[in-house]
Amino acid sequence: MNEFTFEEMNLMCIYNGDGTRTGLIAALTEMRRYLEKDESDLLDLTDSVLKKLKGMDDAAFERLELIPEFDE
């Protein structure tokens, strides 16, 4: 599994409403629909997270500590 960056982890914390991998994938996919082309950094970040989430299983997702960190 690819490691998540600091920014990716924080994005997942924001959209991890129901606490499941599939729920997070759905929330990020929905949010992505509202992004504009000039929001390329957020588009790229979201795409990277979605790719990594789709490449892992639920057990690996459950081992993630999705607690927001505001300082690097």
C-alpha positions, 0 to 999 in steps of 0.5 A: 500500500502506498503511504498517504502524505500529510495533505492526503491524510488531512483531506481524508479526515475532512471527508471521512463522515461514516468512517468506512473506506467505501463511504470516504471514496463516495464522499471524495468522488462527490466532492470532486464533481464540484471542483473547478478546473482551476482547482488543479492542486485539490483535484490532483490531491483528491485523485491521488487519495482516491487511487490509494483508497481503491488500491487498499482493502477495508482492513488496511483502511481500518488501521489508518489513524484518521485524526486531523493534524494541523502541524507538520 
